[in-house]
Amino acid sequence: MATSLHEHWVLFLVEGIILVILGLAAIIIPPIATLAVEILLGWVFLISGIAGLFTTFRMRQAPGFWWSLISATLGIAAGIVLLLWPLSGVLSLTLVLIAYFVIEGVASIMFALEHKQELSGRWGWMLASGIVDLILAAIILSGLPGTAAWALGLLVGINMVFGGSALIAMALHAREIDPRSAAPTQ
């Protein structure tokens, strides 16, 4: 792994720079980013919902089945709505996003609490994820209808900047790795 990272560090660096640039553009002009992301988000919700539904039914005897089913079904429904009516307005997209954050937040919190023992010390991450989802929903909802024009584009932009920054940091570290020892060179 260290050899592969070291050999391809430039690719990760370029990808990270592209993500940061696109993320900054989305942050600077979030209404355009909101429109650009609308159809893509529909596909993301649909595909993740289908994958979640598959996993849910493969593990239907496990605790938390209904919460997982609700989460997967929501993803599929949100994806279908966005793909069938992509230009119906960013307000409806924002309402879908709020509903998704609320239901996903509740489902994540309930899943974390039900699987506290199995997840040992890691259940807190799932709980925190659910709480963040609820906070995001509250922030967006409290500013409607004004938040509809910028919320989606801004959130995607922030995500791209952080993801790109992480790739840049990893690439710069990978550049320094001695592939024979898997340790950074000094």
N, C-alpha and C positions, 0 to 999 in steps of 0.2 A: 504494500500500500504506500509506504513512504517513497519508494522508487517512482511509482506512478504519479504521485502528487508532485514530486520534485521535477519529473520530466515534463509535466503538463501545467506547471504553475502559471505560465503566461496565459493559457486558455482561461483559467479561473480568474486571473486578473482582468482580462478583457471582458469576460462575462460580468464581473463585478462592476466594472466601470460603466458598462452599458446599462446595467440595472440602476445604478445610482443616477445616471443622466436621465433615464426615462422616469425614475421616481421623482426627481426634482422637477421635471417638466409637468408631471401629474400634480405635484404640490403647487406649482406656480399657476397652472391653468386647470383646476380641478373640474370645471364643468365639461371641458372637452374630454378629459380623462374619464369622467363619469359616463359619457356617451360611448366612448371607445370600449369601455369595459363591460357594458351592459350585456351584449350577446355572449362574450367570453364567460362572464359570470353565470349565465344561464347554463352553458355547457359544463362548467365546473360543478355547479350544484347538482345537475342531473347525473353526471358521471360519479361524483362522490356519493350521492344518494343510492345509486344502483350498487356500488361497491359496498356501502354500508348495509344495504338490504341483504345482499348475498352473505356477508359476514354474520349478520343478525340471524338469518335462518339456518346457517350452518351451526350456530351456537344457541339454538332456540331453547335448550334446556338450562342454560346458564342464568344466574340471577341478573336482573337488569334488562331482560329481553324486551319488555314493553318500552323502556326508555330508549333503547337502541332502535327499536322499530319506529318510534315517533320521530327520532332524529333522522333516520334514513328516509322515511316517507316525506318529511318536510323538505329535505334536500331535493328529492325527485319532483315534488310539487312546485317548489320555487324555480327549479330549472325549466320545467315545462311552461310555466307562466312567462318567464323571461324570454324564452325562445319563440313562443307563439305570438307575443305582443311586445316586441322589442322597442317600438317607438311610442308606446302608449303613455310615456311620460316618466320622468325621473322621480316624480313623487311616488308613484306606485312602486317603482323599484326600491326607493328608500323605505317604504312601508314593508315591503318583502324583506329587506335587509334587517329592519328592526325586529320583525316577527322571527326571522331566522336567529338573530342574536339572542332573543328572549328564550325561545324554545331550546336552542342549542345550549344556552347557559344553564337553564333548569335541568336539562337532560344530563349535562356534564356533572353538575353538582350532585344530582341523585345517583348517578353512576359511581362517582367518587365515594359517596357515603355508603352505598351498598357494597362496594368492593374494597373498603378501607383495609380489611384484613389481608386480602389477597395481594393488594398492591403495596403492602408494607409501608415503607417510608415514602413511597412515590405517589400516594393518593392525593397529597396536597397539590401537586401540579395540576391534576385534573380538576380539583376544587377551584384552584386559582383561575384556571382557564374559564370555568363557568362563571365565576364572579366578574372577570374582565368582560365576557360577553354581555352580561347584564348591565354593566357600567356603560359600555359602548351604546347599547340600545337606549339607555336613559339619556345620554348626551345627545344622540341624534334626535330622539323623540321630542326632547324639550325645546329644540330649535326649529321644529317644523313650522311652516313649509320652507323656510330659508335654507335649512340644512340639506334639503333634497338636491340642490344644485351642486353642492361641493362634497358632501359626505363620502360618497363612494370613491370618487377620484382621489380625495385626500387620503383616505385609509389605504387605498392601493398604492399611492405614491409613498407613503410612510413605510409600508411593508417592503416596497422595492428598494428604498434607500437603505433600510436596515439589512435586508438580504444581500444587496450588493456590497455593502460595507463589510459584512461578514466574509463574503467571498474574497474581497480584496485583502483583508487581514490574513485569511487562510493562505492565499496565494503568496503573499510576501513572506510568510513563515515557511511555506513549502519550498520557496526559492533557496532558503538557507539550510534546508535539511541535507545532511550527508546521507545519501541513499544506502551506503554500506552500514552505517551505524544507526540510522533513523533518528539522529539527534541533530539539532541546529548547529551549524558551524559557527565558530567564534571569530 
